[in-house]
Amino acid sequence: MSWNPQALEGEPLPDIAQINQEIETTKRKEETATLESDKRKWRERREDLMRLKRVEEVYVCGIIATLSNY
């Protein structure tokens, strides 16, 4: 079974919404950075946040699957 975060009804979960907001912020900072080292720092931060988002989605999927068995 693959996880589709869009399958959730209603608003996104607060944690995922916050991560999405942080991803957008770091993306803008990466685009406006002038030094290559700053661009790399923001790109790495954005990639870290994207990995965190995937982990959070997998965790939520596991919780929902576990709770649906009750």
N, C-alpha and C positions, 0 to 999 in steps of 0.2 A: 504494500500500500504506500503510495507516495503522498506527501503532505502538500496541500494547496492552501496557503494562507488566505487566499481570496475566498475560500469556501466558508470562512467564518461569517456569520450573519451580523449585521449591525456595524458599529464602529470598531476600528482596530483596538486591540488590547493596549492599555496604557504604556506598558513596557515597550512594545513594538512601535507604537506611535512615537515615543520619545527617541528610540533608536533611529527611526526614519528621519526625524527632525535633525538629529545629530549628523546623520549621513549627509543630508542636504547642506548643512552648515559647513561641514568639512569639505564638501565638494566645491562650494563657493570659495572657501579660503584657498583651496588648492589652485583654482582657476585664477585667483587674483594675486597669488604669491609671485614675487619677482625673482627670488633666489632659487636656484635648483634644489638646494638643500631643504628649503622650506616647502617646496612642491613635493619633494619626496616624503617629508614628515607628514604632510596632510594626506598624501595618497596612502601611506601606510596606516594612518589613523582611520581613514575611510574604509580600507580593506579590513582592518580589525573590527570595525563596527559592523560591516557586512557579515563577517564570520559570526559575530555575537548574535546578530539577528537570525541567522540560520540556526544556531544552537537554541535560541529562544523559541523559534517556531517548532523545532523538533521536540523540545521539552513540552511545549503546550500540546502538541499532537499526542505525545505519550500520556499526558495527564487526561486529555479528553478521551482517549481510547480506554484508559484504565477506568475512568469514571463511568463510561458508557456500559461497562460490564456489570455494574451494580444494579 
